[in-house]
Amino acid sequence: MAGSSDPYPAFTATYDASANGIGIGTVQVSLTHEGNHEYLYRQESESTGIAALFGNKDSTQESRWRYRNRHIQVLDYRSRRRGGDDDDNEHLEFDWKTHRVKNTGAGKHWEIPFPDGAMDRLVMQLAMLFDLREGKTELRYQVPRQGRIKIYTFALAGEETLELDSGRYRTLKLVRTNDDRDKSWVWSAPELNYFPVRFLKHKKSGIKIELVLRKLEFLPGSHAPGVEPAD
């Protein structure tokens, strides 16, 4: 159950995914309050249409984490994709006493030290909206990937009003600043407690992958500024 000390309301959301304007599936994300200041953030991707015909496999990611001293501390991260590579089938276990993280997933196992503030690639999405809510304009995240710590940096590029099927939103536009190959943007809506309503990645190959919010429900007992809980 949500409480006043929870960092963010529990929710479920659905995005429509497309590649170069052609629908390829849906992405569902959810945040659940597990008790004892622990939370589960989950993402499930389902391929449809052309993507399904070409054999793209559905995938899931889950991040179990706690909130300590106004910071996310990841406890366990899992990704699953049948037929995927090592990166698609990780199981990361974070030990905050030793500051070491180990991967015991289906592929190559590894173990490395991690710095304060490190997190997995999924829960980074939540960290971004937490930071925007606090007024930050330069964002930096450290993520264990493939046996090393990978850095992701973003900057606030300005404001933009989006007209989507789910509504009209005034958004804050973020751009990733340290990727020489691909270009990535995130649009976050302050009126939805800074929830992201659009993601866009323009790959060097020319492919544009886009996620657009279809539906967002903050769950009963959870409260966000300007948003009514679902019935």
Stockholm file with secondary structure:
# STOCKHOLM 1.0

chainA/1-231         MAGSSDPYPAFTATYDASANGIGIGTVQVSLTHEGNHEYLYRQESESTGIAALFGNKDSTQESRWRYRNRHIQVLDYRSRRRGGDDDDNEHLEFDWKTHRVKNTGAGKHWEIPFPDGAMDRLVMQLAMLFDLREGKTELRYQVPRQGRIKIYTFALAGEETLELDSGRYRTLKLVRTNDDRDKSWVWSAPELNYFPVRFLKHKKSGIKIELVLRKLEFLPGSHAPGVEPAD
#=GR chainA/1-231 SS CCCTTCSSCCEEEEEEEEETTEEEEEEEEEEEEEETTEEEEEEEEEECHHHHHTTCCCEEEEEEEEEETTEEEEEEEEEEETTCCGGGSCEEEEETTTTEEEECSSSCCEEEECCTTCCCTTTHHHHHHHHHHTTCSEEEEEEEETTEEEEEEEEEEEEEEEEETTEEEEEEEEEECSCSSCEEEEEEEGGGTTEEEEEEEECTTSCEEEEEEEEEEECTTCCBTTBCCCC
#=GC SS_cons         CCCTTCSSCCEEEEEEEEETTEEEEEEEEEEEEEETTEEEEEEEEEECHHHHHTTCCCEEEEEEEEEETTEEEEEEEEEEETTCCGGGSCEEEEETTTTEEEECSSSCCEEEECCTTCCCTTTHHHHHHHHHHTTCSEEEEEEEETTEEEEEEEEEEEEEEEEETTEEEEEEEEEECSCSSCEEEEEEEGGGTTEEEEEEEECTTSCEEEEEEEEEEECTTCCBTTBCCCC
//
